[in-house]
Amino acid sequence: MRFLRYSAEGTTALGIIEGETVAEISGDLFGEWQRTGRSHALGEVRIEVPLVPPTFYAAGLNYVAHVKEGAAKRGEAPKLPPNADIGYRAVNALTAHDTDVVIPGDAPEQVHYEGELVAIIGKAARNVSEADALSHVFGYTIGNDVSERTWQRGDRTFFRAKNTDTWKPMGPWIETELDLAAAMTVVRVNGTETIRFPTNEMLFSIAQFISRTSRYCTLVPGDVLWMGTDGTSPNLKHGDVVEIDITGLGTLRNRFVRAAG
């Protein structure tokens, strides 16, 4: 099933996508909900961020090529992480499908995309086993973990390198059924493919991340876990359009614009 958060006729609502129609629902996305009887054409609504999570988690260095290519650029030997390690992102940075990613005027040139699978928690998880972890996942969407590498290397935190306003596009919707084994992640810049990788070829699986995180942090419905990326990005410029496609999930598209000054 495919869930959408959207705006139409001055109201923001949840809906189910059925072909080219959005059927509005009310209630708890992670509990009981019901149809309202109202509907809209999909092409006539504004797509919003699928949800605003209580906590925004992000896996670090979770694909081999991404680790190796980053190390090569720094002139270092690659060091694969020994454990599934989790970080955080800020909800202020979330933006929706087909909205602009705004690059501050003083940002250096190494603004990069990171196309990522996003797992959405649907049931509270505390000290769960790897075998049980995926039963706590409600569904999946797509994320773009926009990053500025000069700031990332130089600042003591990721406050602007990862969390600048609009730097976390997420969407366009939530899909509850995904064949991870068959999924491919493909990124295009201005219509030209720049990277392609099997989505599920992670160093540490979704189940491993959920299990390890839940040993220390209780995951609650609506929490999101961004699963990392493979490869590297070109430097993105004003006017570039980045599309991230994951098999079975659709396409997340955003234009990058540099602010004046």
Sine and cosine of phi, psi and omega as CSV:
sin_phi,cos_phi,sin_psi,cos_psi,sin_omega,cos_omega
0.00,0.00,0.56,-0.83,-0.08,-1.00
-0.87,-0.49,0.87,-0.49,-0.03,-1.00
-0.96,-0.28,0.63,-0.77,-0.03,-1.00
-0.77,-0.63,0.65,-0.76,0.21,-0.98
-0.96,-0.27,0.79,-0.61,-0.18,-0.98
-0.53,-0.85,0.27,-0.96,0.10,-0.99
-0.86,-0.51,0.67,-0.74,0.04,-1.00
-0.39,-0.92,0.67,-0.74,0.06,-1.00
0.82,0.58,0.63,0.78,0.08,-1.00
0.98,0.19,0.15,0.99,-0.04,-1.00
-0.78,-0.63,0.63,-0.78,0.10,-1.00
-0.98,-0.22,0.74,-0.67,-0.10,-1.00
-0.56,-0.83,0.13,-0.99,0.14,-0.99
-0.98,-0.20,0.51,-0.86,0.03,-1.00
-0.47,-0.88,0.18,-0.98,0.09,-1.00
-0.95,-0.32,0.74,-0.67,0.04,-1.00
-1.00,0.08,0.83,-0.56,0.03,-1.00
-0.78,-0.62,0.99,-0.10,-0.10,-0.99
0.92,0.39,-0.86,-0.52,0.02,-1.00
-0.97,-0.23,0.33,0.94,-0.02,-1.00
-0.86,-0.51,0.58,-0.81,0.12,-0.99
-0.94,-0.33,0.89,-0.46,0.05,-1.00
-1.00,-0.09,0.88,-0.48,-0.06,-1.00
-0.93,0.38,0.61,-0.79,0.10,-0.99
-0.79,-0.62,0.34,-0.94,0.10,-0.99
-0.73,-0.68,0.36,-0.93,-0.01,-1.00
0.91,-0.41,-0.41,-0.91,-0.09,-1.00
-0.99,-0.16,0.89,-0.45,0.00,-1.00
-0.82,0.57,-0.56,0.83,-0.06,-1.00
-0.98,-0.18,0.15,0.99,0.01,-1.00
-0.67,-0.74,-0.88,-0.48,0.00,-1.00
-0.99,-0.15,0.74,-0.68,0.05,-1.00
-0.61,-0.79,0.25,-0.97,-0.02,-1.00
-0.53,-0.85,0.41,-0.91,0.07,-1.00
-0.95,0.30,0.58,-0.81,0.03,-1.00
-1.00,-0.06,-0.27,0.96,-0.07,-1.00
1.00,-0.07,-0.18,0.98,0.04,-1.00
-1.00,-0.03,0.47,-0.88,0.01,-1.00
-0.48,-0.88,0.30,-0.95,0.00,-1.00
-0.61,-0.80,0.42,-0.91,0.17,-0.99
-0.94,0.33,0.72,-0.70,-0.04,-1.00
-0.83,0.56,-0.64,0.77,-0.04,-1.00
-0.95,0.31,-0.11,0.99,-0.05,-1.00
-0.95,-0.31,0.05,1.00,0.01,-1.00
-0.95,-0.30,0.36,-0.93,0.12,-0.99
-1.00,-0.08,0.85,-0.53,-0.01,-1.00
-0.98,0.21,0.78,-0.63,0.03,-1.00
-0.97,-0.23,0.16,-0.99,0.16,-0.99
-0.82,0.57,0.73,-0.69,-0.11,-0.99
-0.83,0.56,-0.56,0.83,0.07,-1.00
-0.25,-0.97,0.35,-0.94,0.13,-0.99
-0.97,-0.26,0.93,-0.37,-0.16,-0.99
-0.96,0.26,0.52,-0.85,0.15,-0.99
-0.87,0.50,-0.69,0.73,0.07,-1.00
-0.70,-0.72,0.66,-0.75,-0.11,-0.99
-0.93,-0.38,0.98,-0.19,-0.02,-1.00
-0.99,-0.15,0.46,-0.89,0.01,-1.00
-0.58,-0.82,0.80,-0.60,0.05,-1.00
-0.96,0.27,0.62,-0.79,0.01,-1.00
-0.95,-0.32,0.64,-0.77,0.13,-0.99
0.74,0.67,0.90,0.44,-0.13,-0.99
-0.93,-0.36,0.13,0.99,0.09,-1.00
-0.73,-0.69,0.67,-0.74,-0.14,-0.99
-0.89,0.46,-0.75,0.67,-0.06,-1.00
-0.87,0.49,-0.61,0.79,0.01,-1.00
-0.89,0.46,-0.66,0.75,0.03,-1.00
-0.91,0.42,-0.75,0.66,-0.08,-1.00
-0.91,0.40,-0.69,0.72,-0.03,-1.00
-0.93,0.37,-0.61,0.79,0.06,-1.00
-0.90,0.43,-0.67,0.75,0.03,-1.00
-0.91,0.42,-0.65,0.76,0.01,-1.00
-0.88,0.47,-0.63,0.77,0.01,-1.00
-0.92,0.40,-0.48,0.88,0.02,-1.00
-1.00,0.00,-0.07,1.00,-0.03,-1.00
0.95,0.31,0.53,0.85,-0.04,-1.00
-0.87,-0.49,0.32,-0.95,0.14,-0.99
-0.97,0.24,0.67,-0.75,0.00,-1.00
-0.92,0.38,0.62,-0.78,0.03,-1.00
-0.80,-0.60,0.96,-0.26,0.03,-1.00
-0.96,0.27,0.68,-0.74,-0.01,-1.00
-0.91,0.41,0.65,-0.76,-0.02,-1.00
-0.98,0.19,-0.31,0.95,-0.05,-1.00
-0.68,-0.73,0.30,-0.95,0.11,-0.99
-0.97,0.26,0.97,-0.26,-0.05,-1.00
-0.96,-0.30,0.63,-0.77,-0.11,-0.99
-0.90,-0.43,0.56,-0.83,0.12,-0.99
-0.81,-0.59,-0.18,-0.98,-0.05,-1.00
-0.77,-0.63,0.47,-0.88,0.18,-0.98
-0.81,-0.59,0.19,-0.98,-0.09,-1.00
-0.96,-0.27,0.69,-0.73,-0.05,-1.00
-0.93,0.37,-0.37,0.93,0.05,-1.00
-0.87,0.50,-0.40,0.92,-0.07,-1.00
-0.99,0.13,-0.18,0.98,-0.04,-1.00
-0.91,0.40,0.64,-0.77,0.13,-0.99
-0.54,-0.84,0.33,-0.94,-0.18,-0.98
-1.00,-0.05,0.19,-0.98,0.15,-0.99
-0.81,0.59,0.67,-0.74,0.06,-1.00
0.92,0.40,0.37,0.93,0.17,-0.99
-0.96,-0.27,0.25,-0.97,-0.02,-1.00
-1.00,0.10,0.65,-0.76,0.22,-0.98
-1.00,-0.04,0.87,-0.50,-0.09,-1.00
-0.99,-0.13,0.86,-0.51,0.05,-1.00
-1.00,-0.03,0.87,-0.50,0.02,-1.00
-0.84,0.54,0.52,-0.86,-0.05,-1.00
-0.87,0.49,-0.44,0.90,-0.03,-1.00
-0.99,-0.10,0.12,0.99,0.00,-1.00
-0.95,0.30,0.68,-0.73,0.10,-0.99
-0.90,0.43,-0.08,-1.00,-0.20,-0.98
-1.00,0.10,-0.25,0.97,-0.13,-0.99
-1.00,0.02,0.85,0.53,0.09,-1.00
-1.00,0.01,0.86,-0.51,-0.14,-0.99
-0.82,-0.57,0.48,-0.88,0.19,-0.98
-1.00,0.07,0.35,-0.94,0.22,-0.98
-0.60,-0.80,0.98,-0.21,-0.01,-1.00
-0.98,0.21,0.84,-0.54,-0.15,-0.99
-0.70,-0.71,0.57,-0.82,0.22,-0.98
-0.97,0.23,0.66,-0.75,0.01,-1.00
-0.88,-0.48,0.83,-0.55,0.09,-1.00
-0.99,-0.13,0.70,-0.72,-0.04,-1.00
-0.92,-0.38,0.84,-0.55,-0.02,-1.00
-0.96,0.27,0.72,-0.69,0.00,-1.00
-0.90,-0.44,-0.21,0.98,-0.03,-1.00
-0.61,-0.79,0.70,-0.71,-0.06,-1.00
-0.80,0.60,0.65,-0.76,-0.05,-1.00
-0.75,-0.67,0.84,-0.55,0.08,-1.00
-0.61,-0.79,0.86,-0.51,-0.02,-1.00
0.82,0.57,0.71,0.70,0.01,-1.00
-1.00,0.04,0.47,-0.88,0.04,-1.00
-0.99,0.16,0.31,-0.95,0.09,-1.00
-0.87,0.49,-0.60,0.80,-0.03,-1.00
-0.90,0.44,-0.50,0.87,-0.06,-1.00
-0.99,-0.17,-0.15,0.99,-0.20,-0.98
-0.87,0.49,-0.68,0.73,-0.09,-1.00
-0.94,0.35,-0.29,0.96,0.07,-1.00
-0.94,0.35,-0.21,0.98,0.02,-1.00
-1.00,-0.07,-0.01,1.00,0.01,-1.00
-1.00,-0.02,0.79,-0.62,0.04,-1.00
-0.99,0.12,-0.68,0.74,-0.05,-1.00
-0.05,-1.00,-0.23,-0.97,-0.13,-0.99
-0.66,-0.75,0.45,-0.89,0.16,-0.99
-0.56,-0.83,-0.20,-0.98,-0.07,-1.00
-0.89,-0.46,0.61,-0.79,0.06,-1.00
-0.76,-0.65,0.44,-0.90,0.11,-0.99
-0.83,-0.56,0.97,-0.23,-0.06,-1.00
-0.99,0.10,0.97,0.26,-0.04,-1.00
-0.87,0.49,0.70,-0.71,-0.11,-0.99
-0.62,-0.78,0.61,-0.79,0.13,-0.99
-0.94,-0.35,0.90,-0.43,-0.23,-0.97
-0.96,0.28,-0.51,0.86,0.04,-1.00
-0.91,0.41,-0.72,0.69,0.08,-1.00
-0.89,0.46,-0.64,0.77,-0.04,-1.00
-0.88,0.48,-0.63,0.78,0.01,-1.00
-0.97,0.23,-0.57,0.82,-0.17,-0.99
-1.00,-0.04,-0.50,0.87,-0.03,-1.00
-0.99,0.16,0.41,-0.91,0.04,-1.00
-0.97,0.22,-0.34,0.94,0.04,-1.00
-0.72,-0.69,0.05,-1.00,0.02,-1.00
-1.00,-0.07,0.35,0.94,-0.20,-0.98
-0.84,0.54,-0.58,0.81,0.03,-1.00
-0.92,-0.39,-0.46,0.89,-0.01,-1.00
-0.90,0.43,-0.48,0.88,-0.02,-1.00
-0.86,-0.52,-0.42,0.91,-0.25,-0.97
-0.90,-0.44,0.28,0.96,0.10,-0.99
-0.86,0.50,0.58,-0.82,0.03,-1.00
-0.74,0.67,0.70,-0.71,0.04,-1.00
0.97,0.23,0.07,1.00,-0.10,-0.99
-1.00,0.03,0.18,0.98,0.07,-1.00
-0.76,-0.66,0.94,0.33,0.12,-0.99
-0.86,0.51,0.67,-0.74,0.02,-1.00
-0.56,-0.83,0.70,-0.71,0.03,-1.00
0.54,-0.84,-0.37,-0.93,0.05,1.00
-0.99,0.14,-0.30,0.95,-0.06,-1.00
-0.48,-0.88,-0.03,-1.00,0.04,-1.00
-0.95,-0.32,0.81,-0.59,0.06,-1.00
-0.94,-0.33,0.81,-0.59,-0.05,-1.00
-1.00,0.05,-0.24,0.97,-0.01,-1.00
-0.84,-0.55,0.87,-0.49,-0.03,-1.00
-0.62,-0.78,0.77,-0.64,0.10,-1.00
-1.00,0.01,1.00,-0.02,-0.06,-1.00
-0.87,0.50,-0.60,0.80,-0.05,-1.00
-0.89,0.45,-0.47,0.88,-0.05,-1.00
-0.99,-0.16,-0.09,1.00,-0.14,-0.99
-0.98,0.22,0.68,-0.73,0.13,-0.99
-0.87,-0.49,0.62,-0.78,0.13,-0.99
-0.97,-0.23,0.81,-0.58,-0.01,-1.00
-0.79,-0.61,0.76,-0.65,0.04,-1.00
-0.90,-0.44,0.71,-0.71,0.07,-1.00
-0.83,-0.56,0.65,-0.76,0.12,-0.99
-0.90,-0.44,0.88,-0.47,-0.04,-1.00
0.81,0.58,0.62,0.79,0.08,-1.00
1.00,0.06,-0.13,0.99,-0.01,-1.00
-0.98,-0.20,0.80,-0.59,0.00,-1.00
-0.91,0.41,0.77,-0.64,0.00,-1.00
-0.92,-0.38,-0.36,0.93,0.01,-1.00
-0.33,-0.94,0.51,-0.86,0.06,-1.00
-0.54,-0.84,0.75,-0.66,0.04,-1.00
-0.44,-0.90,0.48,-0.87,0.08,-1.00
-0.90,0.44,0.84,-0.54,-0.10,-1.00
-0.85,0.53,-0.57,0.82,-0.14,-0.99
-1.00,-0.01,0.07,1.00,0.01,-1.00
-1.00,0.08,0.89,0.46,-0.03,-1.00
-1.00,-0.05,0.44,-0.90,0.14,-0.99
-0.90,0.44,-0.70,0.71,0.02,-1.00
-0.80,-0.60,0.73,-0.68,-0.11,-0.99
-0.97,0.26,0.20,-0.98,0.10,-1.00
-0.84,0.55,-0.69,0.73,0.00,-1.00
-0.88,0.48,-0.65,0.76,0.01,-1.00
-0.91,0.42,-0.66,0.75,0.02,-1.00
-0.91,0.40,-0.69,0.72,0.00,-1.00
-0.89,0.45,-0.71,0.71,-0.03,-1.00
-0.88,0.47,-0.75,0.67,-0.04,-1.00
-0.93,0.38,-0.68,0.73,0.01,-1.00
-0.88,0.48,-0.66,0.75,-0.08,-1.00
-0.94,0.34,-0.19,0.98,0.11,-0.99
-0.93,0.38,-0.45,0.89,-0.11,-0.99
-0.86,-0.51,-0.48,0.88,-0.06,-1.00
-0.78,-0.62,0.81,-0.59,0.05,-1.00
-0.96,0.28,0.85,-0.53,0.07,-1.00
-1.00,0.06,0.68,-0.74,-0.05,-1.00
-0.83,-0.56,0.34,-0.94,0.01,-1.00
-0.80,0.59,0.75,-0.66,-0.02,-1.00
0.99,-0.16,-0.30,0.95,0.11,-0.99
-0.87,0.49,0.56,-0.83,0.05,-1.00
-0.88,-0.48,0.53,-0.85,0.02,-1.00
-0.78,-0.63,0.95,-0.31,0.03,-1.00
-1.00,0.10,0.74,-0.67,-0.28,-0.96
-0.99,-0.15,0.20,0.98,0.06,-1.00
1.00,0.01,0.06,-1.00,-0.10,-1.00
-0.67,-0.75,0.24,-0.97,0.08,-1.00
-0.91,-0.42,0.37,-0.93,0.07,-1.00
0.94,0.35,-0.20,-0.98,-0.01,-1.00
-0.75,-0.66,0.28,-0.96,-0.09,-1.00
-0.94,-0.33,0.50,-0.87,0.23,-0.97
-0.95,0.32,0.28,-0.96,0.11,-0.99
-0.94,0.35,0.81,-0.59,-0.05,-1.00
-1.00,0.04,0.66,-0.75,-0.09,-1.00
-0.89,-0.46,0.22,-0.98,0.04,-1.00
-0.82,0.58,0.79,-0.61,0.03,-1.00
1.00,-0.07,-0.20,0.98,0.02,-1.00
-0.91,0.42,0.62,-0.78,0.08,-1.00
-0.90,-0.43,0.83,-0.56,-0.02,-1.00
-0.95,-0.32,0.79,-0.61,0.07,-1.00
-0.88,-0.48,0.77,-0.64,0.04,-1.00
-0.89,-0.45,0.87,-0.50,-0.02,-1.00
-0.91,-0.42,0.77,-0.64,0.13,-0.99
-0.83,-0.56,0.80,-0.60,-0.06,-1.00
-0.76,0.64,0.80,-0.59,0.05,-1.00
1.00,0.04,-0.19,0.98,-0.03,-1.00
-0.94,-0.35,-0.42,0.91,-0.05,-1.00
0.96,-0.29,-0.43,-0.90,-0.09,-1.00
-0.75,-0.67,0.74,-0.67,0.11,-0.99
-0.97,-0.23,0.85,-0.53,-0.09,-1.00
-0.81,-0.59,0.72,-0.70,0.04,-1.00
-0.53,-0.85,0.61,-0.79,0.10,-1.00
-1.00,-0.07,0.60,-0.80,0.06,-1.00
-0.98,-0.21,0.77,-0.64,0.02,-1.00
-0.75,-0.67,0.67,-0.74,0.02,-1.00
-1.00,-0.09,0.77,-0.63,0.02,-1.00
-0.96,0.29,0.45,-0.89,0.04,-1.00
-0.97,0.25,0.53,-0.85,0.11,-0.99
0.99,0.13,0.00,0.00,0.00,0.00
